[in-house]
Amino acid sequence: MSATVNGTLHIVGAGLAGLSAAVAAARSGRKVVLHEAAGHAGGRCRSFRDEKLDRIIDNGSHLVLGANRTALAYASATGGLEAMIPTAPAFPFADLATGSRWTVTPTSLPAGLGEILRALGLPWTGKAETVKSRLGGGRSFTRFWLPMCEAILNTAPEEASARMFAWTMRRALLGGNAALIPWVFPLGLSAALVAPALATLGSFGAEIHFRRRLLAADGHGLTFDDGRIELGPQDRAILALPPWALTSVLPGQMPEMPTRPIVNAHFRLDGPAALPGGSHFLGLVNAAGHWLFARGDVLSVTVSAADSLAERPAEDVAALLWDEACRAIGLPASSPPAFRIMKERRATLAHDRDTIARRPGPRTAHPHIFLAGDWLASPWPCTIEAAIASGLASARLATAQARLSFA
Ligand SMILES: Cc1cc2nc3c(=O)[nH]c(=O)nc-3n(C[C@H](O)[C@H](O)[C@H](O)COP(=O)(O)OP(=O)(O)OC[C@H]3O[C@@H](n4cnc5c(N)ncnc54)[C@H](O)[C@@H]3O)c2cc1C
């Protein structure tokens, strides 16, 4: 094994992949400098105070499952786990077309054994199979596999890779009760996954620079919008950036990576947002909205693979999703209360076969510069788990410490 590297580790991008790499390296004693273009950390997974709602809201409601072990280890290592709540492994659904309601638990899956085995990848799943071609004929498609596909892969089942879906289903359904536990964020994403990481970095003496955008990277250094940093022989860099940011930073080295949007509507209610059974979330079937999330007096609606909704005016989106939310939780029809519509146009990659196959690994043409991010080659789709695991993997490469972990 190569000797441990001792120079400065420059990490560009303070999304979860960059924070993960920075925390892992700083905890191992490495000098870390983190550079971020925005005025805040968290990237696609962050909270902010919304002036109109006068509440802390997330750019989009997120869930982590117990199967996301690297994400939970990172949250534990930074102290962020205290701001997360494990809920019962139960997924309530409401069908807005028929009015029927049901709850999926580890002991009451909505599908028969044959369908479950097909979803898990048995018999063998062909590369070209989509979630629709593999599971679309089954009785439980609309009630379970479709909402799971949209939530996990953020990709319509007609194009979503059945292989990747099967892998995530195996991690969740074959991992015991703990793997299916949904962890929620009662104080917001940043309180759990961002602020504790920044505090941890501060305690290890890491430097953090906001509003510093990387323009170019070459074998000798990093060019930012406020100056250039030359890399010494022991220095390393991790570019924890999404693919669309890397096309100009590393010209000619990045494949084109199609993405899919997620739209979130946040409504400020007059009183606490209450979902049936006191659940933190509710899946919707036969509806434009996919999941409702309740946090305090804010009711949020998530729509994945939201290509057409993302093009509609915010007022239309709010009216449509509020009407559905009222029907789902039994509120009288009314015009929407104060709302905020968040359109994350490049929320994740499109998880179709071709895009998945194009994902590169963490190495670049420059031996001292590595990549990190949810979109790099991995069995996971673009998720918190993928981002954090990728950051850790790149920190191992950049520090030449294969055993680096959050334990
Ligand atoms: C609405 C929404 C809902 C989601 N729901 C879930 C969920 O329920 N569960 C789940 O597991 N995952 C979910 N995800 C996915 C998850 O949020 C992402 O996979 C993860 O946050 C990606 O982290 P990242 O660090 O790889 O990338 P990013 O978050 O994109 O971080 C990249 C960082 O680099 C910075 N940057 C960009 N260009 C430059 C530059 N030139 N110089 C310096 N800095 C730069 C950016 O500002 C950003 O901070 C969701 C995503 C969205 C958008």
The ligand as an SDF file (V2000), in Angstrom:
LIG
                    3D

 53 58  0  0  0  0  0  0  0  0999 V2000
  -35.6230   17.8610   -3.8500 C   0  0  0  0  0  0  0  0  0  0  0  0
  -34.6990   16.7120   -3.5660 C   0  0  0  0  0  0  0  0  0  0  0  0
  -35.1470   15.6370   -2.8030 C   0  0  0  0  0  0  0  0  0  0  0  0
  -34.2930   14.5690   -2.5260 C   0  0  0  0  0  0  0  0  0  0  0  0
  -34.7290   13.5580   -1.7210 N   0  0  0  0  0  0  0  0  0  0  0  0
  -33.8520   12.6250   -1.3050 C   0  0  0  0  0  0  0  0  0  0  0  0
  -34.2370   11.6610   -0.3240 C   0  0  0  0  0  0  0  0  0  0  0  0
  -35.3730   11.6430    0.1650 O   0  0  0  0  0  0  0  0  0  0  0  0
  -33.3110   10.7490    0.0790 N   0  0  0  0  0  0  0  0  0  0  0  0
  -32.0430   10.7460   -0.4200 C   0  0  0  0  0  0  0  0  0  0  0  0
  -31.2400    9.9100    0.0190 O   0  0  0  0  0  0  0  0  0  0  0  0
  -31.6460   11.6470   -1.3640 N   0  0  0  0  0  0  0  0  0  0  0  0
  -32.5100   12.5820   -1.8060 C   0  0  0  0  0  0  0  0  0  0  0  0
  -32.1080   13.5300   -2.7150 N   0  0  0  0  0  0  0  0  0  0  0  0
  -30.7490   13.4500   -3.3020 C   0  0  0  0  0  0  0  0  0  0  0  0
  -29.6740   14.0830   -2.4080 C   0  0  0  0  0  0  0  0  0  0  0  0
  -30.0780   15.3470   -1.9410 O   0  0  0  0  0  0  0  0  0  0  0  0
  -28.4000   14.2400   -3.2450 C   0  0  0  0  0  0  0  0  0  0  0  0
  -28.0550   12.9640   -3.7350 O   0  0  0  0  0  0  0  0  0  0  0  0
  -27.2110   14.7860   -2.4690 C   0  0  0  0  0  0  0  0  0  0  0  0
  -27.5580   15.9100   -1.7060 O   0  0  0  0  0  0  0  0  0  0  0  0
  -26.0920   15.1420   -3.4660 C   0  0  0  0  0  0  0  0  0  0  0  0
  -24.9580   15.6200   -2.7630 O   0  0  0  0  0  0  0  0  0  0  0  0
  -23.6090   15.9530   -3.5420 P   0  0  0  0  0  0  0  0  0  0  0  0
  -22.6410   16.4680   -2.5340 O   0  0  0  0  0  0  0  0  0  0  0  0
  -23.1980   14.7860   -4.3590 O   0  0  0  0  0  0  0  0  0  0  0  0
  -23.9560   17.1090   -4.5940 O   0  0  0  0  0  0  0  0  0  0  0  0
  -24.4430   18.6150   -4.3650 P   0  0  0  0  0  0  0  0  0  0  0  0
  -25.4020   18.6620   -3.2420 O   0  0  0  0  0  0  0  0  0  0  0  0
  -24.8980   19.1060   -5.6870 O   0  0  0  0  0  0  0  0  0  0  0  0
  -23.1310   19.4100   -3.9130 O   0  0  0  0  0  0  0  0  0  0  0  0
  -22.2590   20.0500   -4.8050 C   0  0  0  0  0  0  0  0  0  0  0  0
  -21.7730   21.3450   -4.1750 C   0  0  0  0  0  0  0  0  0  0  0  0
  -20.8110   21.9300   -5.0460 O   0  0  0  0  0  0  0  0  0  0  0  0
  -21.0510   23.3310   -5.1170 C   0  0  0  0  0  0  0  0  0  0  0  0
  -20.4930   23.8050   -6.3830 N   0  0  0  0  0  0  0  0  0  0  0  0
  -21.0080   23.6390   -7.6330 C   0  0  0  0  0  0  0  0  0  0  0  0
  -20.1650   24.1720   -8.5430 N   0  0  0  0  0  0  0  0  0  0  0  0
  -19.0990   24.6660   -7.8620 C   0  0  0  0  0  0  0  0  0  0  0  0
  -17.8840   25.3010   -8.2600 C   0  0  0  0  0  0  0  0  0  0  0  0
  -17.5910   25.5290   -9.5540 N   0  0  0  0  0  0  0  0  0  0  0  0
  -17.0060   25.6760   -7.2930 N   0  0  0  0  0  0  0  0  0  0  0  0
  -17.2710   25.4350   -5.9740 C   0  0  0  0  0  0  0  0  0  0  0  0
  -18.4080   24.8250   -5.5480 N   0  0  0  0  0  0  0  0  0  0  0  0
  -19.3030   24.4420   -6.4820 C   0  0  0  0  0  0  0  0  0  0  0  0
  -22.5620   23.4460   -5.0250 C   0  0  0  0  0  0  0  0  0  0  0  0
  -22.9380   24.7570   -4.6220 O   0  0  0  0  0  0  0  0  0  0  0  0
  -22.8780   22.3760   -3.9850 C   0  0  0  0  0  0  0  0  0  0  0  0
  -22.8270   22.8890   -2.6690 O   0  0  0  0  0  0  0  0  0  0  0  0
  -32.9630   14.5750   -3.0470 C   0  0  0  0  0  0  0  0  0  0  0  0
  -32.5200   15.6550   -3.8250 C   0  0  0  0  0  0  0  0  0  0  0  0
  -33.3680   16.7120   -4.0760 C   0  0  0  0  0  0  0  0  0  0  0  0
  -32.8480   17.8740   -4.8890 C   0  0  0  0  0  0  0  0  0  0  0  0
  1  2  1  0
  2  3  1  0
  2 52  2  0
  3  4  2  0
  4  5  1  0
  4 50  1  0
  5  6  2  0
  6  7  1  0
  6 13  1  0
  7  8  2  0
  7  9  1  0
  9 10  1  0
 10 11  2  0
 10 12  1  0
 12 13  2  0
 13 14  1  0
 14 15  1  0
 14 50  1  0
 15 16  1  0
 16 17  1  0
 16 18  1  0
 18 19  1  0
 18 20  1  0
 20 21  1  0
 20 22  1  0
 22 23  1  0
 23 24  1  0
 24 25  2  0
 24 26  1  0
 24 27  1  0
 27 28  1  0
 28 29  2  0
 28 30  1  0
 28 31  1  0
 31 32  1  0
 32 33  1  0
 33 34  1  0
 33 48  1  0
 34 35  1  0
 35 36  1  0
 35 46  1  0
 36 37  1  0
 36 45  1  0
 37 38  2  0
 38 39  1  0
 39 40  1  0
 39 45  2  0
 40 41  1  0
 40 42  2  0
 42 43  1  0
 43 44  2  0
 44 45  1  0
 46 47  1  0
 46 48  1  0
 48 49  1  0
 50 51  2  0
 51 52  1  0
 52 53  1  0
M  END
$$$$
